[in-house]
Amino acid sequence: MDNNIKMDRRSFLKKAAVGVAAVSVSCVGLTYVGTIQPEIEQPRYTGEIMNTNKRILVTYATRAGSTAEVADFISKQLVQQGFSVDLQPVKQVSDLSGYQAVVMGSPIRMGKWVGEANQFLQNNNDVLSKKPTAAFTVCMPQIEDHQQAFDGYLTQIKAYHTPNEAAFFLGKMALEKLSFLDRFISKTLKAKDEDLRDWEKIGAWAQALPNKLSLN
Ligand SMILES: Cc1cc2nc3c(=O)[nH]c(=O)nc-3n(C[C@H](O)[C@H](O)[C@H](O)COP(=O)(O)O)c2cc1C
């Protein structure tokens, strides 16, 4: 009788362990599947201007592509002003020497610049602190007082690096470009497809950058 109870208990524990393991593997698998991101274009190019030694790095992180498009737009504005510009995703930047200035951008996710953008600031703060730098943030604050949100984002950025110039631009929500999990979170927050980017404002900021960073 005792033996039977022991056997039952043992086989119950075995089955429970197999069950827990199966559920854990399924959860990890589902979480992984939920975070798979649709392919997003991440432009990288050099806008070369002859007869200038003024070279600017414009680097960015993006999840759904809208910050990449803003970075591309800023780069082209700087090229038009006579600067040679390298546009690169932050993960691909290997060397900051040779740049007169660095312009960096990231979207906000859950109140912060995204991981690789913060990592870039943290890893390169020593070098960045010796050059003029500008940071642009693409975001869609949920609170009415946008300035309050921007102030919070700037405080977060400054934990890693203090840029000479910082700007905040309203961004874009494109649900089809999000992972399943991000789309789920966004829909829960009643987010809908919209593009609030103000290209005139972004253009004016880019036009004013060389003066603000004393590059002229
Ligand atoms: C899952 C998720 C979380 C977000 N969290 C914030 C946030 O905390 N604050 C904010 O201002 N914007 C937030 N946004 C809005 C994005 O910053 C905005 O859509 C931006 O344009 C995205 O840039 P990207 O297209 O380069 O990824 C969030 C967007 C998503 C999809």
The ligand as an SDF file (V2000), in Angstrom:
LIG
                    3D

 31 33  0  0  0  0  0  0  0  0999 V2000
    5.5080   48.9340  -28.4530 C   0  0  0  0  0  0  0  0  0  0  0  0
    5.6840   50.4190  -28.5780 C   0  0  0  0  0  0  0  0  0  0  0  0
    6.0050   51.1790  -27.4630 C   0  0  0  0  0  0  0  0  0  0  0  0
    6.1500   52.5620  -27.5630 C   0  0  0  0  0  0  0  0  0  0  0  0
    6.4400   53.2730  -26.4290 N   0  0  0  0  0  0  0  0  0  0  0  0
    6.5120   54.6250  -26.5200 C   0  0  0  0  0  0  0  0  0  0  0  0
    6.7610   55.4050  -25.3600 C   0  0  0  0  0  0  0  0  0  0  0  0
    6.9410   54.8940  -24.2500 O   0  0  0  0  0  0  0  0  0  0  0  0
    6.7930   56.7560  -25.4850 N   0  0  0  0  0  0  0  0  0  0  0  0
    6.6150   57.3800  -26.6970 C   0  0  0  0  0  0  0  0  0  0  0  0
    6.6440   58.6130  -26.7380 O   0  0  0  0  0  0  0  0  0  0  0  0
    6.4030   56.6600  -27.8290 N   0  0  0  0  0  0  0  0  0  0  0  0
    6.3410   55.3100  -27.7660 C   0  0  0  0  0  0  0  0  0  0  0  0
    6.1170   54.5790  -28.9050 N   0  0  0  0  0  0  0  0  0  0  0  0
    5.9600   55.2640  -30.1920 C   0  0  0  0  0  0  0  0  0  0  0  0
    7.2480   55.1920  -31.0550 C   0  0  0  0  0  0  0  0  0  0  0  0
    8.2990   55.8850  -30.4390 O   0  0  0  0  0  0  0  0  0  0  0  0
    6.9550   55.7810  -32.4360 C   0  0  0  0  0  0  0  0  0  0  0  0
    5.9770   54.9720  -33.0560 O   0  0  0  0  0  0  0  0  0  0  0  0
    8.1960   55.8780  -33.3130 C   0  0  0  0  0  0  0  0  0  0  0  0
    7.8820   56.5910  -34.4970 O   0  0  0  0  0  0  0  0  0  0  0  0
    8.7170   54.5050  -33.6680 C   0  0  0  0  0  0  0  0  0  0  0  0
    9.9220   54.6230  -34.3580 O   0  0  0  0  0  0  0  0  0  0  0  0
   10.4470   53.4700  -35.3590 P   0  0  0  0  0  0  0  0  0  0  0  0
    9.4320   53.3870  -36.4680 O   0  0  0  0  0  0  0  0  0  0  0  0
   11.7670   53.9580  -35.8370 O   0  0  0  0  0  0  0  0  0  0  0  0
   10.5600   52.2280  -34.5710 O   0  0  0  0  0  0  0  0  0  0  0  0
    5.9730   53.1970  -28.8110 C   0  0  0  0  0  0  0  0  0  0  0  0
    5.6730   52.4230  -29.9490 C   0  0  0  0  0  0  0  0  0  0  0  0
    5.5150   51.0560  -29.8300 C   0  0  0  0  0  0  0  0  0  0  0  0
    5.1590   50.2530  -31.0580 C   0  0  0  0  0  0  0  0  0  0  0  0
  1  2  1  0
  2  3  1  0
  2 30  2  0
  3  4  2  0
  4  5  1  0
  4 28  1  0
  5  6  2  0
  6  7  1  0
  6 13  1  0
  7  8  2  0
  7  9  1  0
  9 10  1  0
 10 11  2  0
 10 12  1  0
 12 13  2  0
 13 14  1  0
 14 15  1  0
 14 28  1  0
 15 16  1  0
 16 17  1  0
 16 18  1  0
 18 19  1  0
 18 20  1  0
 20 21  1  0
 20 22  1  0
 22 23  1  0
 23 24  1  0
 24 25  2  0
 24 26  1  0
 24 27  1  0
 28 29  2  0
 29 30  1  0
 30 31  1  0
M  END
$$$$
